[in-house]
């Protein structure tokens, strides 16, 4: 029971950290702000923001679920991971921590929409906002890719409830975005000030998480590779 709780809590935290990372957070706020300009009624702004948030959550959840089930459904791959995942986990966590600390930077190809398609989706109401969020979630930046592929997927693979963790991660990615959608719908004038505070908070939480990942990665490396413990 404790292992399951830790798995859920870790997946939720990774999702929240992904959502407040600079690249996803900026695109989320920009997208919801753009959506709000196309709608005059505050309630409809909230519905549109909620649909956008659900789109991002669904995208992350489905992608993670497909990857985990694909790995487990192929016997050769499952046996390989079962044999070598412990050895690979330590270096993988160390690499993820290094990326979170921005010691190294990696450029990734992104998913983008033309202004024409962006506007068309924004003007199509909640279904368009949902699809917009679904597509934007696939535009991984180095930090979000490190958290998703380098942390969530190994965590889910080693967990008894692994197939559920991508959905929990998706919920985590949606919570801060939904708060911004509510704030915009309510016409909060100090939104930019809160944006700066969250960005500053993300700076420290990401670095703390990065240090923890490196420490845990060194521990796993010592256990599974160097047999030190």
C-alpha positions in Angstrom: 0.0 0.0 0.0 2.8 2.4 0.9 4.6 1.6 -2.5 1.4 2.4 -4.4 0.9 5.7 -2.5 4.5 6.7 -3.2 4.1 5.8 -6.9 0.9 7.9 -7.2 2.4 10.8 -5.2 5.6 10.7 -7.3 3.7 10.7 -10.6 1.5 13.5 -9.5 4.5 15.6 -8.4 6.3 14.9 -11.7 3.1 16.1 -13.5 2.9 19.3 -11.5 6.6 20.0 -12.0 6.2 19.4 -15.8 3.3 21.9 -15.9 5.1 24.7 -14.1 8.3 24.3 -16.1 9.1 27.4 -18.1 8.3 26.0 -21.6 5.0 24.2 -20.8 3.9 26.9 -18.4 4.4 29.7 -20.9 2.7 27.9 -23.7 -0.2 27.0 -21.4 -0.8 30.6 -20.2 -0.4 31.9 -23.8 -2.9 29.3 -25.1 -5.5 29.9 -22.5 -5.1 33.7 -22.8 -5.6 33.4 -26.5 -8.7 31.2 -26.0 -10.2 33.7 -23.6 -10.0 36.5 -26.2 -12.2 34.6 -28.5 -15.0 34.2 -25.9 -16.9 36.9 -24.1 -18.7 34.9 -21.4 -16.5 34.1 -18.4 -18.2 30.7 -17.9 -17.4 29.7 -21.5 -13.8 30.8 -20.9 -13.6 28.4 -18.0 -15.1 25.6 -20.0 -12.7 26.3 -22.8 -9.8 26.3 -20.4 -11.0 23.1 -18.8 -11.2 21.4 -22.2 -7.7 22.6 -23.0 -6.5 21.2 -19.7 -8.2 17.9 -20.2 -6.7 17.7 -23.7 -3.2 18.0 -22.2 -4.0 15.5 -19.5 -5.4 13.0 -22.0 -2.4 13.3 -24.3 0.1 12.6 -21.6 -2.0 9.8 -20.1 -2.5 8.0 -23.5 1.1 8.4 -24.5 2.4 7.0 -21.2 -0.2 4.2 -21.2 0.8 3.1 -24.8 4.5 3.1 -24.0 4.1 1.1 -20.8 1.8 -1.5 -22.3 4.0 -1.7 -25.4 7.0 -2.5 -23.3 5.2 -5.0 -21.2 3.3 -6.7 -24.1 6.5 -7.8 -25.9 8.1 -10.7 -24.0 11.6 -10.1 -25.2 11.4 -6.4 -24.3 9.8 -7.1 -20.9 12.6 -9.7 -20.1 15.3 -7.3 -21.2 13.9 -4.5 -19.1 13.4 -6.8 -16.1 17.1 -7.8 -16.4 18.7 -4.5 -17.1 16.3 -1.8 -15.9 17.8 -1.8 -12.4 21.3 -1.1 -13.9 19.9 1.5 -16.3 17.8 3.3 -13.7 20.7 4.9 -11.8 22.4 6.5 -14.9 19.0 7.5 -16.2 18.0 9.3 -13.0 21.5 11.0 -12.9 21.0 12.2 -16.5 17.5 13.5 -15.8 18.8 15.3 -12.7 21.6 16.9 -14.8 19.0 18.1 -17.4 16.8 19.5 -14.6 19.7 21.4 -13.2 20.4 22.7 -16.8 24.0 21.5 -16.6 23.5 20.2 -20.1 20.9 21.3 -22.6 19.3 19.3 -25.3 17.3 20.6 -28.3 14.3 18.6 -29.3 12.1 18.8 -32.4 8.7 20.2 -31.4 5.2 19.9 -32.5 3.8 23.2 -33.8 0.6 24.6 -35.4 0.3 27.3 -38.0 -1.4 30.5 -36.9 -4.3 29.6 -39.2 -4.9 26.2 -37.6 -4.3 27.7 -34.1 -7.0 30.3 -34.6 -9.4 27.8 -36.2 -9.1 25.5 -33.2 -9.5 28.4 -30.7 -12.7 29.6 -32.4 -14.3 26.1 -32.4 -15.1 26.2 -28.7 -14.4 23.4 -26.2 -13.7 20.6 -28.7 -11.1 22.8 -30.4 -9.6 23.8 -27.1 -9.4 20.1 -26.1 -7.6 19.2 -29.4 -5.3 22.3 -28.9 -4.3 21.1 -25.5 -3.8 17.5 -26.8 -1.4 18.7 -29.5 0.5 21.2 -27.3 1.2 18.4 -24.8 3.3 16.6 -27.4 5.6 19.6 -27.9 8.2 18.3 -25.4 10.9 20.6 -24.3 14.1 19.1 -22.7 12.9 19.4 -19.1 9.4 18.0 -19.8 10.9 15.2 -21.9 13.3 14.4 -19.1 10.5 14.2 -16.5 8.2 12.2 -18.7 10.5 9.8 -20.5 13.4 9.8 -18.0 11.4 9.6 -14.8 7.7 8.7 -15.2 8.2 5.8 -17.7 10.9 4.0 -15.5 8.8 4.7 -12.4 5.7 3.3 -14.1 7.6 0.3 -15.4 8.8 -0.6 -11.9 5.5 0.0 -10.2 2.7 -2.5 -9.5 0.2 0.0 -10.8 2.4 1.2 -13.6 -0.4 1.6 -16.2 -2.3 4.0 -13.9 0.7 6.3 -13.3 0.5 8.1 -16.7 -3.1 9.1 -15.9 -2.0 10.4 -12.4 0.8 12.3 -14.2 -1.7 13.7 -16.6 -3.8 15.0 -13.7 -0.7 16.7 -12.2 0.0 18.4 -15.5 -3.5 19.8 -15.6 -3.9 21.2 -12.1 -1.8 24.4 -12.4 -3.2 25.0 -15.9 -6.7 24.7 -14.7 -6.0 27.3 -11.9 -4.8 29.8 -14.6 -7.9 29.1 -16.6 -10.1 29.9 -13.6 -8.1 33.0 -12.9 -8.5 34.3 -16.4 -12.2 33.5 -16.4 -12.6 35.5 -13.2 -10.6 38.3 -14.6 -7.8 38.3 -12.1 -5.7 41.4 -12.8 -2.6 40.2 -10.8 -2.2 37.1 -13.0 1.2 38.3 -14.3 2.4 38.7 -10.7 1.3 35.1 -9.9 2.9 33.9 -13.1 6.3 35.4 -12.0 5.9 33.8 -8.5 5.2 30.4 -10.0 8.1 30.7 -12.4 10.4 31.6 -9.5 9.0 28.7 -7.4 9.6 26.4 -10.3 13.3 27.4 -10.4 13.9 26.1 -6.9 11.6 23.1 -7.0 13.2 21.9 -10.2 16.7 22.2 -8.8 15.7 20.4 -5.6 14.2 17.6 -7.6 17.2 17.5 -9.8 19.6 17.1 -6.8 17.3 14.3 -5.4 17.3 12.5 -8.7 21.1 12.6 -8.9 21.5 11.3 -5.3 19.0 8.5 -5.9 20.6 7.8 -9.2 24.0 7.5 -7.5 22.5 5.2 -4.9 20.9 2.9 -7.6 24.2 2.9 -9.6 26.1 1.8 -6.5 23.6 -1.0 -5.8 23.1 -2.4 -9.3 26.3 -1.6 -11.1 29.1 -1.4 -8.6 27.5 -3.6 -5.9 28.6 -1.3 -3.2 25.7 -1.9 -0.8 
